[in-house]
Amino acid sequence: MAKMAVSSQILVMVTLMCCFLSSAKTAEKETSVTYDGRSLIINGKRELLFSGSIHYTRSPPQLWPDILEKAKLGGLDVIQTYVFWNVHERQKDKFTVEERYDIVKFIKLVQEKGMYVTLRVGPFIQAEWNHGGLPYWLREIPDIIFRSDNEPFKKEMQQFVTMVVNKMKEEKLFASQGGPIILAQIENEYNHVQLAYRHKGDSYVQWAAKLAVALNVGVPWIMCKQKDAPDPVINACNGRHCGDTFSGPNKPYKPALWTENWTAQYRSFGDPPSQRAAEDLAFSVARFFSKDGALVNYYMYHGGTNFNRTSSAFSTTRYYDEAPLDEYGLERQPKYGHLRDVHKALSMCNKPLLNGKSSVQKINEFHEIRVYEKAGSELCAAFFANNHTKDYAKITFRGQTYDVPPYSISILPDCKNVVYNTELVVSQHNSRNYRKHKDANNFKWEMYSEAIPTTKELPVSSKFPQELYGLLKDASDYGWYTTTIELGPEDLPLKKGTEPVLRVISLGHAIIVYANGQYVGSKHGAHEDKVCEVSAKANFKVGMNHISVLGITVGLPDSGAYMEHRYAGPKSITILSLNTGTLDLTLNGWGHKVGLKGEDLKIFTEEGSKKVNWAPFKGEGPGLSWYKTTFLAPEGDGPVAIRMTGMGKGMIWVNGENIGRHWMSFLSPLNMPSQSEYHIPRAFLRPKENLLVIFEEEAKGPKEVEILSVDRDTICTFVSEQHPPSVDSWKVKGKKLYPIGTPTTKGTLTCPRGKKIVAVEFASYGDPVGSCGAYDLGHCNAANVKQIVEQECMGKPICSLPVDKNHYLKGSDPCPNIVKTLAVQVLCA
């Protein structure tokens, strides 16, 4: 049996002595990490691990401590993160990095919070990140083919991976050195593209694995979605239901690891909201661990924000907002709490899962019992699965009958008591609020419009329009193309009602077309089809005519084979409906310019804004306009957002910080923007006056733009008589499960830290309907429930309410045949 000797850190216990020796350096202890066919083995002990993906690049460092603390409280043992190559550029084998991209600081903070790290070195990461994390300059290396057995690529990849590993070793961050990194990943989901490279793909996998192992990091290496991962690299699963879709480790001596359990779906501009229910996530986790799973990682646990121009092609600025911690780092309930509870329930099963023998009883096509039991001991854990999507199941097990809700798994850490069911959410719910503050919205807008260049400003530099990626080199989203054509009287249409049409076909992502300084039209592609075309009449005249095309990217591609051969920008430019026929201007000779004048002058900064003449804003401005104002930060220290109502497409800066692309005019099938609010981190704000600059591509104006504070102070409980007591009603001591007091079903309301319940906005005991923030009474409701809740909860930071008819019903039951549900919504402040 092949095992891999590796190491991790055990955090040294803090004793009272540390209070007196705070200046002394804490001794770090090396931790052995090995694996076998059941699990990772840390310091000789088998472990079940719960992990979450958090990308240090997508949140400001000021948010890291709070996000990691919540991850720890959510029951996570491991934080998984990528190394983003295109924010860690080469310079004599050292990181050149802004503070916000300080991966060493991030990893050390994870360690301080008492968690391990999985470091996904890549270097290709995808991650809906610009260019899949690869720096643009790689494209320009002669004869390079990304992610293939290609010498130019392998040279650069080896140099980067070695640099990262050396940096981690230098900082003593691998487990073998006393650090928190217990797993490292090379490549990413390569099976998706491997066939495209044929034998060069197969040999590349072997080379990448050998490169990683030869670096001697002292921890196991993994490859996700790589069925042929070479020994000793572990192949891992990505997906929504790896408990059923994963074919398993490719060798019997490797454990089953789930590196990406998708908590929702990342969103592209034009997409509707993406949701994944907490119940489905919990089901998938329970299923995986009931089938010998050893580690699950949520992708994402906190998504964050694609600030600046870091999102890949058409990906929204908001990233994985539907994760357990939302874009702002706030707990998205009940997803956060329900997953925390499944972690607790599975942890109670730890000993039988890791030391017992498993057995499966298939009752029928929908129902099964999985048991882990150690002969001659009291260790026993059971999982009852009901895969029917509509009907309850009655499962009889060892003389007792259990009701199992549709599409759910019940967890019994002692093979007797159900401590958790994946479908029955006992944890609280919440609703996100955006609140407008008058003082923060006292705007006085000014505007500055871009001039439309011609060949006078941008003389011809090549016969044909340059490819857009190659022109911009990822320095801007915008590239100008200019040409001039002379038309005679015989060229222009003579027939009344006939006008010349200018057609521009682009390989993506968007174009805006002008003729003689006047707007002709604009079009954009989409995530699935990036090609776009403008065909519209243009005011051509006798004499010299100037054509100007603004080519626009919305991020670089982030996935697929042969990424280095993707192209964008104008492909064909023609004039139709001329008397003399169609005129092809593609080879007419073109001038070029990277970026906008406003970008060149950095007019989004305090200093740069003084370099142009701003005019008072009145109504709507023309396309390609900049808007400037100042605002006061909303009170408090909570999250802040800007709502871009009335705007089209462009970018937003606050105090010179680019908070990302906005795109309100690209509507989803629900006829709504894919994203309306954009995160402004508190770290970007000043105590008093803040500079806000918006670049807008379309003929829109900022009159409806709003600065908002963000909270999740609306909290709720929705628990029925059929729900089991909270998992917190139980504890494992030794090898036995014990109740804590008398387990009873309760609805618990917990305000965010430092806040108390100030209002009861809804209360019902009966058959209420709706969701948190939008509850409504059903046909049956006990009288005086709201008064009872107010008496018991007002002014408290935490309130527990029994789900008991005797507590709310005075006298006879008005609807005895209905299963009662307690629904309460309160406001915290």
N, C-alpha and C positions, 0 to 999 in steps of 0.2 A: 504493500500500500504506500503510495507516494504521499508524503507530507512535506509541507514547506515551513521551515523554521523561520519565524518572523517575530517582530516585537512591537509593543505599544507602551504607553505610559499609564501608570496608576497614579492618580493625583494624591499627593501626600496629605494626610489628614492634618487639618489646621487645629492646633492645640492652643491652650491659653498662653503657652510659651511664646507663640508667634506674636502675641500682642506686645511682648517685651523685646522681641528680637525681630522687629519688622524690617530692619535693614539687612538682615541675614538672607542669603540666597537659599531658596528652598531646594533641598536635594531632590533630584529627579531619579526615578527608579525605572530601569528598563523593564518592559513588559513583553513577555513572549506571546506571540500570536501564531497559532498553527491552525490547520483545518483537517477535517476528515469528511466522510460522506454524510455526516449529520449536521455539522455546524462549524462555525469559527470557534476556536478554542483559545481563550485569552487567559494567560497565566495558568494553563492547565485546566481551566474550567470552561465547559461548554456554555455558549451564550445564545440567547434569542435576542435579536437587536432590532430596534425601531429607529428609522432614520428619516431625515427630511432634507430636501434640496433647498438651499438658500444661496443665492449668488451675491457675493460681496460687491459686484459691479452694479447691481440694480437697486441698491439702497445706500444712502449716505452713511458714512461711518458713525455719525451721531445716533443712528437708529439701530446699529448692530447690537448693542447690549440689551436693549428692550426686546428685540426680535428673538435673540438667542435665549433670553430668560423665559420667554413664552414658549419657545420650542422645548426647553427643558421641562417646564411645568406641564406641557402637553404630552409628556411621557417619552420623549425622544432620547436615544442614547448616542446617536451619530448624526452629524451634519455632513451632507454631501455637497461638494462644490466643484465647479470646473476651474481650470486655469485658462484665462482668456488671453490667448497669444497676442491679439491685436491691441491689447492695452498694456502688454508687457513687451516692449520692443527690445531688440538686441542692441547691446552696446558693451562690447568687451566682456561678454558673458555675465553681465549684471543686469538686474531689473532697473529700468527707468520707469518710474511709476508715480502717478499722482497719489495724494493721500487717500482719495476715495477708492483707489484700486490697490490698497496695501494688503495683499493677500496674507502676508506674514502676520500682520496685526490681527487680521480676521481669524486666522487659525489659532493664534495664541489666546484670543478672546473665547473661542469655542472651548479650548482647554480649561480656561479659568471657570467656565460655566459647568465643567465636569462632564463634558461630552467628547466623544471620539470624532474623527474626521475620515471621510472617504474622499481622496483627492483624485479628481478626474483630469489627468494631465492631457489627454487627447493625443495630439494637439488640435485635431479637428473635433469640434464639440457640437456643431449644429446649434441647438439651444435657442433657435429663433434669434440668434445674435448675428450681427452684421458679418457676412462672409463666413459664417460658421466658426468664427473666432480666428480665422487665418488672416494675417495682414495682407493688405492689397498688393504690396510689392512682390509677393510670391508669384503673382500672375505674370510678372514681367521678366522672370528668370528664363533665359532661353531653354527651349525643349522641355520645360517642366510639365509634368502630369501629376496633379494632386492625388494623393492616397493610392498610389500604385507603386509597383516595383520599378521605380524611376529614380535614377541616381540623383538628379538635381533636387527632387523633393525629399528623398531620404536623407540627403546631406543636411538640408535645412531642418527637417524634423528631428534628426538625431541631435543637432546642435541645440535646438530649443528644449527638447525633453531633458537632455543632459544638464542644461542650464537650470531648469526648474528643479530637478532632483538635487543638484549641487546646492542650490539656494536653500532647499528644505533641510538638507543635511547640515549646512552651515548654521542654520538656526536651531538644529537639533529637534526637528519637528516630527520625524518618523518615530513610530512606537519603539523601534529598536534602540532609540536614543533617549527614550523617556518622553517623547512627544505624543500627540494625540492621533496621528495618522495611522490607521490600522489597515486601510486598503488603498490601493492605487489603481487607476484605470488607464489603459493604453487604448487609443482609437475609440470609436463610438459608432455603434450600430452599423458595422461595416458589411454585414450580410446583405443589407439593402442594395449595395452597389457592387458587391464583389464579382458577380457574374459579368458585369459590364467590362471588367478588366481581364476576364478570362484567366489564363495561367498567371498573368502578372498580378492579379488579385490574390490568388492562392499563395504565391511566394511572398507577397507583401505582408500577409497575415503572419506568416512564419517569421519574417524579418522583424516585424514590429514586436512580437512576443519575445524574441531573443534579445532585442535591444532593451526592452524593459527589464527582463530578468537579469541581464548582465550588469545592470546598474546597482545591484545589491542593496536595495533600500531596506531590506529586512522585514517587509510586509508582503502579503500576497498581492499579486496583480490580477485584475479582472478585465474581461471584455464583455460588454453587454451586447445582446443579440448577435452572438458569434458562436454558432453551433460547433465550429471546428477550432475553437480556441486551443492553441497548442499547450501541452503540459509545460509548467505547472499552473498556467493561467486558468482562472475559473471563468467559465461562460455563465452569464447571468441573463435574466429575463427583463424585458420592458413591455409594458402594456397595461390593460385595465383589469385583466382577470388571469394572472399568471398561475393561479392555483389550478386552472383548467387548460390553459393554452401553452404552458411551458412544457417542452418535451423533456426537460430535466437536464441535470449536469451531464456533460459528455463523457464523464468517467465516474465510476461508482465511488471513488474516494474524494469527490468534490461536493461541497454543500450546495443546496438550492438557495440562490440569492436573487432577490427581485430589486433591480437597481432603479426602475422607474415605474411607480404606480401612479398613473396620471390622475390628478385630483380634479381635473376638468379638461379643457382643451384650450390651448393658446388661441388667441383671436387675431384674425387678419382684418384690415379695413374692408368693410363690406359684409362682414359676418354678423349674425345675430348673437345675443349673449349665449355663452356656453355654460352648462350646468352639469354637475355630477352629484347626485344625492349622497349625503353622509351615510345613509343606510347602505347604498351600493358599495361605497368605499369600504365600510366596515365589513360587509359580507365578503368582499374580495380578500381582505386581510385575514379574517378568520379562516376562510377556505384555504388560503396558502399555508398558513401555519398548521392547519389540521392535516395537511398532506406533506409533512416533513419540511416545510419552509423554515429557513433559519434567519433571514433578514429581509425586511421590507423597507423600501425607501419611497417617500412620497415626492413625486415630481409634479408641481412644486409644493413645498410646504409654505413658503412665502415667495411670491413671484417678484414683486417690486415694479420698477419703472425703467423703461428703455430711454434714459435721458439722452440728450444730444441727438446724434444720428446713429445710435448703436443698434436699433432694431433692424432685423433683416427685411428682405423685400416684402413690403405690404403688411408687415406685422405691426400691430397697434403699439402705441406708446405704453399703455398699461399692459403688464405681463402677468398672466395667471392670477387675476384678481379673485377668482373663485377658489383659491387655495385656502387651507385652514386659517392662515394669516393673510389678510387681504393686501391690496397694493400698499396701503398705508401702515401695515404692520398691526392692524387691529384684528382681534379674534373674530373670525366669521363663524357664528354659531347657527346651527348646532354642530357643524362639521368639526370644529376644533374640539369641542367637549365630547362628542360621540366617539371620535378616534382616540382621545385620551382615555376614555373608558374601556375601549377594546384593548388598548395596550395594558391597562391594569388587569383586565380579565385574563388575557393571554399570559401575563407575567405570573399570575396565580397558578397557571398550568405548567410553569417552567420545568419543574423537576420531572413530572411524568412525561412531558413532551421530549425532553432530552435524554431521559434514562429509561423510559418504558418501551415496550414493544407495541407496535401499532397493529390494529385489526380493523376491518371494514365490514359492516353488515348492510348490504343493499336490500332495503325493504321493498322497493319498487322503483320505477323509472324516475320518481321525483324525490324519494325520501331515503336517507341513509344515516347510519350511525358510525362514527369513527371513534375509536377508543385507544388511548395510550395507557398501558398498565405494566407495572413491574411485578412479576411473580414473587410471591412471598413477602410483599410489602404493602403498605397502604397507598402507594402512589397510583393514582388513577385520574385521568381526565377524559371527558367525553364531549363530542361535538355532534349535535343533532342538526342535520341539514334538510331543509324543505325547499326544493327547487321549483315548486309549483308557484306560479306568479299570482294566483288568485285565491286559492283555498288554504285554510288552516290545515295543519297535520296533527293527528294524535299519534304520538310515538310512545310505545310502551318499552321500557328499559328497566330490567332488573326489578320487576314487580311494581313499577310506578309508571303512571301515564302522564305525559307532558304535552301541552299544547304548544305548537311551533307555528308562528305566523307565516304567511306566504313569503316566499323568497327570502328566507332568513336562516341564520345559524344560531342555535343556542349553545352557550359555553358553560360546561359544568366542570369546574376544576377538581371536584372530588367524586365525580360520577354520580352525584346525588342532587346537588343544588344548582339551579340555574342562577348564575350571577350576572349574566349579560345576554341580551339577544340583539342581533345586528339590526333588526327592523324597528325595535321599540326604543325610541329616543327618549331618554330620561334627562339628559343634559339640557341646559337652557338654550333658548333661541335669542337672536337679536336682529335688529334692523338698523341699517346705516342711514344716518341723517346728514344732509348738507344744509348748513345754516348760513344765510346771508347776513353780513354785518354792515350796517349803514356806514360806519366810519371807514370801513375798508373799501367802499365802493363809491366814494366821492371823486369820480374820475374827471379829469380835464384832458381830453384826448387831443393830440396833435398828429399830423401825418406828413409823410414824405414819400413821393412816388418815384420808382425806378424809371429812368429814361430807356426807350427802346433803341438799342444800338443798330447801326447799319454798317456797311462796309467802309464808311468814312472813319468810324471809330475802330472797327474790327476788319482790317483789310484781308483780302483773300490770302490764306496760308496753306491751303491744300485743294486739290482738284475736287475732292468729294468730302462729305461731312464725316468727321472722325467718329469712330465708335465711342459711345458716351462714357462707358466705364473707363476706357483708356484715356479719354480726354480729362475726366474729373480726377482720376486716381484717388477716389474716395475722400477728396478734400472739400467737396460741396455736393449738394443735391442738384445744383443748377449749372447748365452749360449753354451758352449762346452760340447760335449758328447764323451767319449772315451771308447773303449773296445779293447780286444786282442783275437785273435783266432789262434790256432796252426793247420796248415794243413800239411798233409803228402803227399808223392808222389802219393798215391792211390786216394787222394781227387781231385787233379788237372786234368783237362781234358786231355785225351791222343790223341784225334782226332785233327788233324791239322786244324787250322782255328776256333777252338772252344776255347773260353776264359770265365773265370768266370765273372759273372755280379753281381754287388752290387746294390741292390734295397733298397731305403729308402723312406718310405711313411710318410709324415708329415701332421698333422692337420692344419698346417700353422705356420707362414705366408710364410717363405722361409727357404731353407736349402742349405748349401754348404757341399759337401761330399769329404773326402780324404781317400785314402788307402795307408798306408806306406809312408805318407807325400806327396803323389802326388795327384793332383786334379783329381777327378773322374767326378764331374758334379754339377750343381746347378739348382734349380727351385724355382719358387715362385707361390703363389696363387694370387687371386684378391679379390676385395671388395665383390663380390657376391659369390665367391667360394674360400675359403681360403686354401683348401687342395692342396698339391703339392707332386710330386713324382720324384725322381731321379732313373733312371735305366740305368746303363752304365757299360761297361767293366772296370775291375780294375786289377792292376798289382799284383795279389796275388802270393805268392811264397811258397815253401816248408819251413816250420818252423813257427816262430811267425809272425803274421800279425797284424798291428795296423790300426784300423778304427777310424777316427775322423769325427764327424759331428758338424757343426756349425748351431745351431738352431737360427732363426732370427724372431723377431716380428717387425711389422710396426705399433705400437700403439695397445692399448687395445680396445675391442669393446665399442661402445657408445650407443647402443640402443637394444631394444627387451626384451622379457620376459626372466627371469632366467639368467641374465647376469653373475651371480656368478658361473654358471655351464658351462661356455664356456672354451674350452681347446685349446691348441696349442702344437706344438712340435712333435718329432718323435713318431710314433705309431707302426711301424713295420720296422725291419731291417733284410734283408735276403740276402744270397749269392745264386745265381742261376747258373746253368750249371756246377756244380761240378760233378765229376764222381760218387760220393756217394749220389747225389741228392741235393735237396734244403736244405740249412742250415739256420735255424732260429736263429738269434742272439739277438732277442728282450729281451730274459731273460738271456743273456750271462753274465751279470754283467757289470755295467757302471760307469765310473768316470764322474764328473761334475765340471764345473766352470762357474761362472757368470762373464760376461764381457770379454773384451780384455785386453792384457797387456798394450797397449797404453792408454786405459781408466784408468786402475789402476794407471799408472804413470802420468796421466794427461798431456800427451806430447803435447796437444793442447794449453798449457799455456807456458808463457815465462820460468818459473822455471822448469816445467815438461819436456819441450822440451830438456833440458840439460841432462836428465837422460838416453838417448839412443844415440847410434851412428848413425848419419844420413849419408847417402852416396849420392854422386851426382846423379841426375836423368838423365837417358839416355833413350830416347824413351819410352817404356812401361814397367811398373813394373808388378810383379805377383799380383794375387788377394790378398786381405787383406793387403794392403799397405797404409802407411801414407805418405802424401806429405806436405812439409813445404816450405814457402817462405815468403817474406815481400813485401809490396807495399805501395805506397804513395796514400793518399786519393785524389780523383778527386777534382778539384777546386770548390769553391762555397759552398753553404749550402743546395743544393737540394738533393734528394734521390740518393742512390747508390745501385747497384745490382752487382751480380756476375753471369755471364753466364757460364754454366757448359758443354759447347760443348765438346764432346769426352769422357766424363766420363760415368760411369755406375750407381752405387748405393752406397750410403753411407751417410756421414754427413760432415758438414762444420763448422769450428770455425774461428772467427775473434777476435783476442786479447783475446782469452779464452772464448768468448761468442759463444754459439752454436746457429747458425742461422737456424738450421733445417735439415731435411733429404733431400738429393737430389736423384732423380731417373730418369735418362735420358734413360735407356735401356728398360723401360717398355713403349712401344709405343702404342698410341691410334689407333683406326681404320683408322685414317688419316695418319698413319705411321710417327707420330711425337710424341716427348715426351709430356706428359701432362703439364709439367712445365720445362722451360729452364733457366729462370732468378730467382734468389733468393735474397731477400731483405737484405741488410746490413744497418741497421739504422745508421744514422750519429752519434747517441749517442754512438755507439760501436767503433767509429773510433778515432784515435789520429791525431794530426795535422801533424805529420811526418810519421815515420815508423810504419806500422801495420803488425802484425803477422797473416798469413793465414795458416791454417792447414786443410787438407782434408783427411778424411778416405774413402778409396775406396775398395769395396768388390770385384770388378771384375778386370780382367787383363787389366786395362786402364791406361792412363797417362794424366796429366793436361796440355799438351802442347798447347791446344786450349782454355783453360779457360781464360775469360776476365773480368776485372773490368770495370763497366760502370756507367756513370751518367744517371739519368732518368729525363725526363721532359715531359710536355705537352705544349710545346711552339709552336707547329704547330696548329693553330686555324683556323676555317673555318665558313662560313655561307652558307646555302643552302636554299633559300627562294623563293617561286614562287609568281606570281601575285594573286593566289587563296588563299594564306595564309592571315589570319586576322592580323591586327596590334597587336603588343605585348600587353599582359595583362597590362603592365606598362603604356599603353596609357589611362587607366581608373582609376578612384578612386570613392570610396563611401563616401559620406558626408551626415551625417544624415541617411535618409532612401532612398536617391537617388543615382543613378549612373551618374557620370559626365565624359565627355571626358577631357583629358589633352591636350589642344591645338586641333589640327586637327589630329585625329588618322590616321596614314599612315603605310603601310607595309614597314618595313626596315630590312636590314640585319646588325646586330651589331657584331663587333669584339672587344673583351676585352682581353687584354694580362694579364697573371699572374702578381700579384703585383710586382711593381718595374721594369717591363719590358715594352719595346716599340716595335712597328712594325718596323722590319728592312729589310724585303723583302716581296714582293708580288710574291708568287710562282705559283699561278694560278688565273685566273679571266675569267669568261664567263657570258654573258647574252644571253640566248637562250635556248638550251635544253641539258645542260651538263649532264654527267653521272658519277657514281662512288661514292666514300665516301671520307671523309676527310683524306688526305694523299695520295689519289689515284684517283683524279678527272681526267676526260678526256673530250675533246670537243665532242659535239654531231654533228648533221647535220646542226644546225643553231647557229650562233654566231655573236653578234654585234662586229664591228671593234673597236679597240682602248679602249676596256674595261679595260685592264690591266693598260694602261697609266692613265686612269681616276681614277682607284682605287689607284694607286701609288701616284698620285697628292693629293688625299684626305686623305690618311691613313698613309703614311710613316712618321715615327718618333713620332707617337701618341700612347698613351697607350690604347685609345678607339677610335673606328671609326664606324660611322653609315652610311650606304649606302642605299639610297632609291631604292625600287624595282619598278622602273618607266621607261617605255620605252622611255620617253622623255629625260631621263637623259643619256641614253646610245646610242640610235639610232639617228643618224644624217641623216635626209632624210627619204626615204621610208623604210618600215619594210620588211626585206628579207624573213621572214616566218610569215605572218600575222595570219595564222591559228593555230599556236603553242602557247600554254600557256608558257610564258617566265619564266625562273628561273634564279636567280642570284646566282652564285657559286663563292666564293672567298676563297683562301687559302693563309694565310700569316704566316710568321715566326716572333716570338717575341724573344727578347734578351735584 
